[in-house]
Amino acid sequence: MPSRPRSLPTPSVSRRSALALAGAGAGALGLAACSSGDEVSRPKSDASEFIPPNTVEAPAVDGLISSDVEGVPPMMIGSPKEYFASVEEKPAAGGTLSTFQILWGAPVLEREDNQVWQKLEEELGIDTLNATMVPDSSFSDKLATTLASGDLPDLVHLDDNNPNAARAIQDGAFVALNEYLEGDLIEQYPNLATTPQSAWEDSHKNGTLYGIPQPAAAINWFPAIRKDAMEQIGLTDVPQDGSELREMLVEFGKIGTLGGRKVWGVGALDAAIFEPIFALGPEYQVRDGEVTTKYHLPEYEQFLEYMADLWSEGVFHPDALGQVDPELFAQGQTLYYSASFAGYYWIPDLGRVNLVKRAVPTAEVTHFVVPAMEGGPGQFVLSKAYGAIVGFSRDKADSPERVEELLRICNYYRAPFGSNEAKFLQYGIEGRNFTVGDGNAIEPIEDAPNEGHVTYSGLLQNPVNSLPAKNEDLADNVRQTLEGMASAGVKDELITLPSEARARHQTKLTEIQQDYFNGIVSGRRPVSDIADLRSSLLSNGGQEILDEYSRLLEDAE
């Protein structure tokens, strides 16, 4: 086991200590300025052996229902009855922390008016949090600009599939964390140590950890059917094979009006919820010892024929090729839909299942495992075990002590479900952002100040499916659906291989594929145009990607 880098003990600090955390310029104080000259770990070009950080069990929470299926998060019906402290001491000793993070939704209040922002500073033990919050719609462009500037914040939220992020990682812009975290070294950061080992294994690059991963569930979507629509057309059970699913959707398209609302069978033209029928697998995959794409499989042509048939039968919303209102399901106007767990069951009345029941009081919803064409479960591509990573800027994390302080801060952000810290990070301040209702349920305050997104650095608790108590009758249905999909899932074998060619060409290739897909399904192109699609994909960088993956696989043997 490698020796632990030289470090200082975790400080015992007051709420407002004067020691600086970040901004280690000429006048900076604190740990960032106390480097002994030790150099932080340089990035590794290759690692002969990857030693993942150990994983420890998070503290038990009464009522939390664990799953025996790997990658399926535990479920909590309602809220914990009691919360516990997971961080005993402030992570830092004053100073400034800078972050680059994604913003979902409207901008938050500025720091001077934002009590959540100020409390987060207090919780972390810092004087000032300089948070750059970028809307998701412009995040990629802003990340490119920030990376090009060379002046990176302390903590940077990175989608490491983004070409600019992948290039910055390769160029050594972020600290390699192996020697701080591998094996049992991580156990000095007990909340980080609850990170599932699969998240570390999926997020390393050639054996090197360039950031802290945000764990993700193996299945990030699952379907919903309006059960009252099934009853309307005389069905008593969910479809058991691809033909039965087709027949149900065609009949859905003929209903017209249900519960006083105009309805369509399916809203958006979403390939992902139909691909499991044909076991298409990951976009890039290995078949019979050769790297290929799902678009070159014979099953993909069958899939296109199936989708074109559904279109011709009037299953989809007329605007399915363009911008379909994503809230049609919540408004009671689409009958077959897919979303994440949070999309369906967000606290307690904001999830789409409860919104559709509010819009159409007679509506009933059920979930199911999409079947294969010949029956049995379809084949689902398991999501990588992490969503993104948070990297430590090499220029700012310029000493072992500094790296360890940032790791303590990340340890706070990874506070486990059921902890006071996790509740604050997710919901804000009681009495200002939320109240506690019956059964200890977290209830957002209507028209509360928009403050909370500042807490999303890119690191939160490990996934937990929190089901509102009012939806307890669906608990078994949800759990069985997620477990059935995960059990029938396949991993992306190429997920840890960093393909520069894919990073360069993927945007263009996606545009080409989507154009042909839309054209063939809508009848503007014949299914036979799949030959042109395959040729165009290869000639516009696809062949380069396949060749690179082949080389990477050979090198990994």
C-alpha positions in Angstrom: 0.0 0.0 0.0 1.5 3.4 -0.9 2.4 5.6 2.0 0.0 8.5 2.8 1.2 11.9 1.7 2.5 14.2 4.4 -0.5 16.0 6.0 -1.6 18.1 8.9 -4.3 16.8 11.3 -7.8 17.9 10.7 -8.1 21.3 12.4 -10.5 22.1 15.2 -11.8 25.4 14.2 -14.3 28.1 15.2 -17.1 29.3 13.0 -15.1 32.1 11.6 -11.4 31.3 11.7 -9.0 33.6 10.0 -6.9 31.0 8.3 -7.3 31.0 4.5 -8.5 28.1 2.5 -8.1 29.3 -1.0 -6.8 32.1 -3.2 -3.2 31.4 -2.2 -1.8 34.5 -3.6 1.0 36.7 -2.1 -1.1 37.8 0.8 -3.1 34.6 1.4 -3.1 33.0 4.9 -3.8 29.5 6.2 -3.1 26.0 4.9 -2.9 27.1 1.3 0.1 29.2 2.1 1.8 26.7 4.4 3.2 24.4 1.8 6.5 22.9 2.6 7.3 22.8 -1.0 5.9 19.2 -1.4 4.4 18.8 -4.8 1.0 17.4 -5.3 0.6 14.2 -7.3 1.3 14.6 -11.0 -1.1 12.9 -13.4 -0.2 9.4 -14.4 0.0 8.5 -18.1 -0.7 4.9 -17.3 -1.2 2.8 -14.2 -0.2 -0.8 -14.0 -2.6 -1.5 -11.2 -5.7 0.5 -10.1 -6.4 0.3 -6.4 -9.9 1.6 -5.8 -10.8 3.4 -2.6 -12.4 1.1 0.0 -16.2 1.4 0.5 -17.8 1.4 3.9 -21.4 1.2 4.9 -23.2 4.5 5.6 -24.8 4.8 9.0 -28.1 2.9 9.2 -31.3 4.9 8.8 -34.5 3.4 10.3 -36.9 2.6 7.5 -34.4 2.6 4.7 -35.2 -0.4 2.4 -32.0 -1.8 0.7 -32.0 -3.6 -2.6 -30.2 -6.9 -3.3 -29.7 -5.8 -6.9 -26.5 -4.0 -7.6 -27.0 -0.4 -8.7 -30.5 0.0 -7.4 -30.6 2.7 -4.7 -32.2 2.0 -1.4 -35.8 3.3 -1.0 -37.2 5.5 1.8 -41.0 5.8 2.2 -41.5 9.2 3.6 -38.7 10.9 5.6 -36.3 9.8 8.3 -37.8 10.1 11.8 -34.4 11.3 13.2 -31.3 12.9 11.7 -27.7 12.5 12.8 -24.5 14.5 12.5 -22.0 13.1 10.0 -19.3 15.8 10.3 -17.8 16.4 13.7 -15.5 19.3 12.8 -15.5 22.1 10.3 -13.7 20.9 7.2 -11.7 24.1 6.7 -10.1 26.9 8.7 -11.4 30.0 7.1 -10.4 31.7 3.8 -12.0 31.4 0.4 -13.3 28.5 -1.6 -14.1 28.9 -5.3 -16.3 26.5 -7.3 -17.5 26.1 -10.9 -20.9 24.3 -10.7 -24.0 23.7 -12.8 -27.2 25.5 -12.1 -30.6 23.8 -12.6 -33.4 26.3 -12.8 -33.5 30.0 -12.1 -30.6 32.0 -10.7 -30.3 32.0 -6.9 -30.2 35.1 -4.7 -26.9 36.9 -4.4 -24.7 36.0 -1.5 -25.6 39.0 0.7 -29.3 38.1 0.5 -28.9 34.3 0.4 -29.1 32.7 3.9 -28.4 29.2 2.5 -25.2 30.5 0.9 -24.1 32.1 4.1 -25.0 29.0 6.2 -23.0 26.8 3.7 -19.9 29.0 4.3 -20.4 28.6 8.1 -20.9 24.8 7.7 -17.7 24.4 5.6 -15.7 26.6 8.0 -14.8 29.2 5.3 -15.1 32.9 5.2 -16.2 33.3 1.6 -17.6 30.9 -1.1 -17.1 32.2 -4.6 -19.6 30.0 -6.5 -19.7 30.3 -10.3 -23.1 28.8 -11.1 -23.7 28.3 -14.8 -27.1 27.4 -16.3 -27.2 23.9 -17.7 -28.0 25.2 -21.2 -24.7 27.1 -21.4 -22.6 25.0 -19.2 -20.5 23.4 -21.9 -19.6 26.7 -23.5 -18.8 28.4 -20.2 -16.6 25.4 -19.2 -14.7 25.7 -22.4 -14.1 29.4 -21.8 -13.0 28.8 -18.2 -10.7 26.0 -19.1 -9.1 28.1 -21.9 -8.5 30.9 -19.5 -6.2 28.8 -17.3 -7.6 30.4 -14.2 -9.6 27.5 -12.7 -11.6 27.6 -9.4 -10.6 25.2 -6.6 -13.4 22.7 -7.4 -14.7 22.2 -10.9 -17.8 20.2 -11.9 -16.8 18.1 -14.9 -18.7 16.0 -17.3 -15.7 14.0 -18.3 -17.3 13.0 -21.6 -17.3 16.6 -22.6 -14.5 17.1 -25.2 -13.1 20.2 -23.5 -13.2 18.5 -20.0 -11.6 15.3 -21.4 -8.8 17.3 -23.0 -8.1 19.3 -19.8 -7.9 16.1 -17.8 -5.5 14.7 -20.3 -3.4 17.9 -20.2 -3.0 17.6 -16.4 -5.2 20.5 -15.3 -6.5 18.5 -12.3 -4.8 16.8 -9.4 -4.5 13.0 -9.4 -6.0 11.8 -6.2 -5.0 8.1 -6.0 -2.3 8.6 -3.4 -4.8 10.3 -1.1 -7.7 7.9 -1.5 -6.8 4.5 -2.7 -7.4 1.5 -0.5 -8.0 2.3 3.1 -6.6 5.9 2.8 -10.1 7.1 2.1 -11.3 6.1 5.5 -10.0 9.3 7.0 -12.9 10.9 5.0 -15.7 8.7 6.3 -18.5 10.2 4.1 -16.4 10.0 1.0 -15.7 6.4 2.0 -19.4 5.6 1.5 -19.0 6.2 -2.2 -19.8 2.9 -4.0 -16.7 1.2 -5.4 -18.3 1.0 -8.8 -18.3 4.8 -9.0 -14.5 4.9 -8.5 -14.0 1.9 -10.9 -16.0 3.6 -13.7 -14.6 7.1 -13.3 -10.8 6.4 -13.3 -8.9 7.2 -16.4 -6.2 4.6 -17.2 -6.0 3.9 -13.5 -5.9 7.5 -12.3 -8.6 9.3 -10.3 -8.9 12.9 -11.5 -11.8 13.8 -9.3 -14.5 12.8 -6.8 -17.4 11.0 -8.6 -21.0 11.7 -8.0 -22.5 8.2 -7.7 -25.5 7.4 -10.0 -28.1 4.7 -10.1 -27.6 1.8 -12.7 -31.1 2.7 -14.1 -31.7 6.4 -14.6 -35.2 6.1 -16.2 -38.1 3.8 -16.2 -41.5 3.8 -17.9 -45.0 4.7 -16.7 -48.3 3.8 -18.2 -51.6 5.4 -17.5 -53.4 2.4 -15.9 -56.8 4.1 -16.5 -56.0 4.2 -20.2 -55.2 0.5 -20.1 -58.6 -0.1 -18.6 -60.2 2.2 -21.2 -59.0 -0.2 -24.0 -59.8 -3.4 -22.1 -56.3 -4.3 -20.8 -55.9 -5.8 -17.3 -52.1 -6.4 -17.5 -49.0 -4.6 -18.8 -47.6 -5.8 -22.2 -45.5 -9.0 -22.0 -43.7 -8.7 -25.4 -43.0 -6.2 -28.1 -46.1 -7.0 -30.1 -48.4 -6.5 -27.1 -46.7 -3.1 -26.4 -47.3 -2.1 -30.0 -50.9 -3.0 -29.9 -51.4 -1.1 -26.6 -49.8 2.0 -27.9 -51.8 1.9 -31.2 -55.0 1.7 -29.2 -53.8 4.5 -26.9 -53.4 6.7 -30.0 -57.1 6.2 -30.8 -58.5 7.2 -27.4 -58.6 10.9 -28.2 -59.9 12.1 -24.8 -59.5 10.7 -21.3 -60.3 12.2 -18.0 -61.5 15.4 -19.8 -58.1 15.9 -21.5 -57.1 15.5 -25.1 -54.5 12.7 -25.0 -51.8 11.1 -27.2 -50.1 7.8 -26.8 -46.5 9.1 -26.6 -45.2 12.6 -26.5 -41.6 12.9 -27.6 -39.9 10.6 -30.1 -37.6 9.1 -27.6 -35.6 6.1 -28.9 -34.3 5.1 -25.5 -37.6 3.7 -24.2 -38.0 1.4 -27.2 -34.5 0.2 -27.8 -34.6 -2.4 -25.0 -37.2 -4.3 -27.0 -34.4 -5.1 -29.6 -31.5 -5.5 -27.2 -29.4 -2.9 -29.0 -27.0 -2.3 -26.2 -24.5 0.6 -25.7 -23.8 3.0 -28.6 -20.3 1.6 -29.0 -19.8 -2.1 -28.0 -17.9 -5.3 -28.7 -19.7 -8.0 -30.7 -18.0 -11.2 -31.7 -14.6 -9.7 -30.7 -15.0 -6.6 -32.9 -15.8 -3.1 -31.9 -19.0 -1.8 -33.6 -21.9 0.5 -33.0 -25.5 -0.4 -32.3 -26.4 1.3 -35.6 -24.6 -1.4 -37.5 -26.5 -4.3 -35.8 -29.2 -6.1 -37.8 -31.5 -5.5 -34.9 -31.3 -1.7 -35.5 -33.0 -2.0 -38.8 -35.8 -4.0 -37.1 -36.0 -1.3 -34.5 -36.4 1.4 -37.1 -39.2 -0.6 -38.8 -41.0 -0.9 -35.4 -40.7 2.8 -34.7 -41.9 3.8 -38.3 -44.9 1.5 -37.8 -45.8 3.3 -34.6 -45.5 6.6 -36.2 -47.7 5.6 -39.1 -50.4 4.4 -36.7 -50.6 7.9 -35.0 -49.1 6.9 -31.7 -46.9 10.0 -31.3 -47.8 13.6 -30.6 -47.8 15.6 -33.9 -44.9 17.7 -32.6 -42.8 14.7 -31.6 -40.0 15.6 -34.1 -39.6 19.1 -32.6 -40.2 20.6 -29.2 -42.9 18.7 -27.3 -44.1 20.2 -24.0 -42.2 18.0 -21.5 -45.0 18.4 -19.0 -47.7 16.8 -21.2 -47.6 13.7 -19.0 -48.0 15.7 -15.8 -50.9 17.5 -17.4 -52.6 14.2 -18.1 -52.1 14.3 -21.9 -49.7 11.5 -22.7 -50.3 7.9 -21.7 -46.8 6.2 -22.0 -43.9 8.1 -20.6 -40.4 7.8 -19.1 -38.6 9.7 -16.4 -36.1 9.3 -13.6 -37.3 8.5 -10.1 -37.0 12.1 -9.0 -39.0 13.1 -12.1 -41.9 11.0 -11.0 -41.7 11.4 -7.2 -40.0 14.7 -6.3 -41.0 16.0 -2.9 -44.1 15.2 -2.3 -46.4 17.1 -4.7 -43.9 18.2 -7.3 -43.3 14.8 -9.0 -45.1 14.0 -12.2 -47.1 11.0 -10.8 -48.7 13.3 -8.2 -49.1 16.2 -10.7 -51.0 14.0 -13.2 -53.3 12.9 -10.4 -53.9 16.5 -9.5 -54.6 17.3 -13.2 -56.8 14.3 -13.7 -58.2 13.0 -10.4 -59.2 9.6 -12.0 -55.7 9.0 -13.4 -53.8 5.9 -12.2 -50.2 5.1 -13.0 -48.2 1.9 -13.0 -44.6 1.1 -13.9 -43.3 -2.0 -15.7 -40.2 -3.6 -17.3 -40.2 -2.9 -21.0 -40.4 -6.4 -22.6 -38.2 -7.9 -25.3 -39.8 -8.5 -28.7 -40.3 -12.2 -28.0 -41.2 -11.8 -24.4 -39.4 -11.6 -21.1 -37.5 -8.4 -20.0 -35.8 -6.2 -22.6 -32.1 -5.5 -22.4 -31.2 -2.2 -20.7 -27.9 -0.4 -20.9 -26.8 0.2 -17.3 -25.8 3.8 -16.7 -22.2 4.4 -15.7 -21.9 4.3 -11.9 -21.2 8.1 -11.7 -22.8 11.1 -13.3 -19.8 13.5 -13.3 -16.8 14.3 -11.2 -15.5 17.2 -9.3 -11.9 18.0 -10.1 -9.3 19.9 -8.0 -7.5 22.6 -10.0 -3.8 21.8 -10.0 -2.9 25.5 -9.7 -5.1 26.0 -6.6 -4.5 22.7 -4.9 -0.8 23.2 -4.9 0.3 21.3 -1.8 -0.7 18.0 0.0 -2.2 20.0 2.8 -4.4 22.0 0.4 -5.6 18.8 -1.3 -6.5 17.3 2.0 -8.5 20.4 3.0 -10.4 20.2 -0.2 -11.0 16.5 0.4 -12.5 17.4 3.9 -14.8 19.9 2.2 -15.8 17.2 -0.3 -16.4 14.9 2.6 -19.0 17.4 3.9 -20.7 17.5 0.5 -20.9 13.7 0.5 -22.8 13.6 3.8 -25.0 10.5 3.7 -28.8 10.2 3.6 -30.4 10.8 7.0 -27.7 13.2 8.2 -28.3 16.8 9.1 -25.7 17.9 6.6 -27.4 16.0 3.7 -30.8 17.5 4.7 -29.4 21.0 4.6 -27.6 20.5 1.3 -30.7 19.1 -0.4 -33.5 21.2 1.2 -32.0 24.3 2.7 -33.0 25.9 6.0 -36.1 24.8 8.0 -38.6 27.5 8.3 -37.2 29.5 5.4 -37.0 26.9 2.6 -39.1 24.1 3.9 -41.2 23.0 6.8 -41.6 19.5 8.4 -45.1 18.1 8.0 -46.9 14.9 9.1 -44.7 11.9 9.4 -41.6 14.2 9.4 -42.2 14.8 5.7 -40.1 17.6 4.1 -42.5 20.1 2.6 -41.2 23.0 0.4 -42.5 26.4 1.4 -44.4 28.0 -1.4 -42.7 31.1 -2.8 -39.6 30.5 -0.6 -36.5 32.5 -1.6 -34.6 30.8 -4.5 -31.4 30.0 -2.6 -30.8 26.3 -2.5 -29.0 25.5 -5.7 -25.8 27.1 -4.4 -25.3 23.9 -2.4 -24.9 21.8 -5.5 -21.2 21.7 -6.1 -21.5 18.5 -8.1 -21.2 16.3 -5.0 -24.2 15.1 -2.9 -25.2 12.1 -1.0 -25.3 8.6 -2.6 -28.5 8.0 -4.4 -31.6 7.2 -2.3 -35.1 6.9 -3.8 -37.3 8.9 -1.4 -40.9 8.0 -2.1 -43.5 10.3 -0.7 -45.7 8.6 1.9 -48.8 9.3 -0.2 -47.3 7.0 -2.9 -46.6 4.1 -0.6 -49.1 2.0 -2.6 -46.6 2.1 -5.5 -43.5 1.2 -3.5 -43.4 -2.5 -4.6 -44.2 -1.6 -8.2 -41.4 0.9 -8.4 -38.9 -1.4 -6.7 -39.7 -4.4 -8.8 -39.5 -2.3 -12.0 -36.1 -0.9 -11.2 -34.8 -4.2 -10.0 -36.1 -6.0 -13.1 -34.5 -3.5 -15.4 -31.2 -3.6 -13.6 -31.2 -7.4 -13.5 -31.7 -7.4 -17.3 -29.0 -4.7 -17.9 -25.7 -4.8 -19.6 -22.7 -2.6 -18.9 -20.9 -0.4 -21.3 -17.5 -2.3 -21.7 -15.8 0.7 -23.1 -16.8 3.2 -20.5 -13.4 3.6 -18.8 -11.5 3.9 -22.1 -10.8 7.6 -22.9 -11.5 8.0 -26.6 -10.2 11.3 -27.9 -11.8 10.6 -31.3 -15.2 10.1 -29.7 -14.8 13.4 -27.8 -14.0 15.2 -31.1 -16.6 13.7 -33.3 -19.6 12.7 -31.1 -21.5 15.9 -31.5 -21.5 15.7 -35.3 -22.2 12.0 -35.3 -25.2 12.5 -33.0 -26.6 15.1 -35.4 -26.2 12.7 -38.3 -27.9 9.8 -36.5 -30.7 11.9 -35.2 -31.5 13.3 -38.7 -31.7 9.9 -40.2 -33.6 8.5 -37.3 -36.2 11.3 -37.5 -36.5 11.0 -41.3 -36.9 7.2 -41.3 -39.4 7.0 -38.4 -41.6 9.8 -39.8 -41.6 8.3 -43.3 -39.6 11.1 -45.0 -36.9 8.5 -45.7 -37.3 4.8 -46.5 -35.9 2.2 -43.9 -33.4 1.2 -46.6 -31.6 4.5 -46.0 -30.0 2.8 -43.0 -27.2 1.9 -45.4 -26.5 5.6 -46.0 -26.7 6.3 -42.3 -24.1 3.6 -41.5 -21.8 4.9 -44.2 -22.2 8.5 -43.1 -21.4 7.7 -39.5 -18.2 5.8 -40.5 -17.0 8.5 -42.8 -17.6 11.4 -40.4 -15.3 10.1 -37.6 -17.1 6.8 -36.6 -14.4 4.6 -38.2 -11.7 6.6 -36.4 -13.6 6.0 -33.1 -13.9 2.3 -33.7 -10.2 2.0 -34.6 -9.2 3.9 -31.5 -11.3 1.7 -29.2 -9.8 -1.4 -30.8 -6.3 -0.1 -30.1 -7.3 0.9 -26.5 -8.7 -2.6 -25.9 -5.5 -4.2 -27.3 -3.4 -2.0 -25.0 -5.5 -2.9 -22.0 -4.9 -6.7 -22.5 
